[in-house]
Amino acid sequence: MEKEETEKKETNNTPKLKETILAQIKNGKVKIKSKFSFILKDILLIAGIIALILLAWFILSFVFFVLKVKGLSFLPQIGLIGLKIFLINLPWLLILIVLLILIVLELFAKNLAVVYRKPLLISFFVLFGLILIGSLILNRTSLHPRFFSQSKKQMPPPVYGYFYRRIGPQKPPPYFQSFVWRGNIKELTNKGFILETYFGEILEVQTSTLKKPLAEPLKIGDSVAVIGKKKGTIIEAEKILKTEDIFRKPLPENKKI
Amino acid sequence: MKANSNFPQKEAISDEQIATSVQKGNLEDFGELVLRYGKKIQNYLFRFIQTKEEVEDLTQDIFLKAYSNILSFNPKKKFTPWLYQIAHNELVNYLRKKHYLSTKFINLDLDILAAKSVSKNDILKDLENNLKFELIDKNLNKLNFKYRQPFVLFFYENLSYQEISDILKIPISTVGTRIKRAKEIIKKSVNNSESFY
């Protein structure tokens, strides 16, 4: 049996339909929308997508910057307890905002054939990868350090200066303070080096007690996290991790974001 | 707005050429598109809505919308999927207004998240070998909207997976999965009714 035979018979009224529709158009019920309105809609969609991507890049790179400034990014390297403290100290609000942007971005981008033709998981991970890579690249620029230093000089960039003023190096939690010390190498000695912690303490670090030899030699000014046993002002180092420190001098405030 | 048609012998003229003529302001040519697609669109709507009056009103709305948006049609592409996209959007809006469809903001169906692609030829061959068209018609109401939409566009309107993907704005692989699932539901329903008698 042909498909046509199964189609509904009661609908053979197209000449009448044609007359009705043309009459309504002639009466001015509808007008042709200008081509510009469609172009504008497309431009707004693309602009919205670009704006969301830029915003996500900025916020996620700011998350990386916060971790750098807090100096806690080395924590996952000291085992499960380090990982736990690292996770607790992540700026979750900012991460949540990035996730929300990602969802809105997916909804916007779903209007583009290149996005909706692919399964949601693929498009989501492609967008996530795009945001992650972009923010890592942005993190390597001087954008956030510049804004940060401007905010310290009371010349904050508009709106987000508030966030920059709230961040600074964070003291490890009390449990860590008994075996982790962070700071800059002030002087190299025969037994190791002199460490000036971010909070002004001067300590002598002995490297002969290291469990593994250092991968690369240390030099004055290096920013490090020392794990070991403290006896008076001497630390018998078991592990030394080079950490990223973009601000050599300790900052007076110890605020969380 | 010009009143006379540009095409005295319309049979040989493509839909795309007529749509281009409408874009240039030839209103009567839009009438030709209504003649060509009026019945098709009504039959399409009848597969989702049962009332004749509702179908007729919605068909009018669809063509008026198509006329209003005619400048968004790209003559380099096919006219049929463009018109069905408008029909689909109007149908969804109508069903939502009548609360026949939920107004979910985000669709997180598993087959949207990730779906295996299913061959179009396999589905057609299987359907034609195993099911009669009138049986498919009778059992169409067993399909919920998410399966019925791609199935109707594929089986009755002869649109390709990619065209259906563009109309419904879902992944191409999901189109295949949903059509396959629709076919399974119909087959099961036909088998059940046959064993009953």
Interface residues (C-beta under 8 A of the other chain):
Chain A: M1 E2 K3 E5 T6 E7 K8 E10 T11 N12 N13 T14 P15 L17 K18 T20 I21 L22 Q24 I25 K26 K29 V30 K31 I32 K33 S34 K35 F38 I103 L107 K110 N111 A113 Y116 R117 K118 P119 L120 L121 I122
Chain B: M1 L27 E28 F30 G31 V34 L35 G38 K39 Q42 N43 F46 K52 V55 E56 T59 Q60 F63 L64 K65 Y67 S68 N69 I70 L71 S72 I106 L108 I112 L113 A114 A115 K132 F133 E134 I136 D137 Y156 Q162 S165 D166 K169 I170 P171 I172 S173 T174
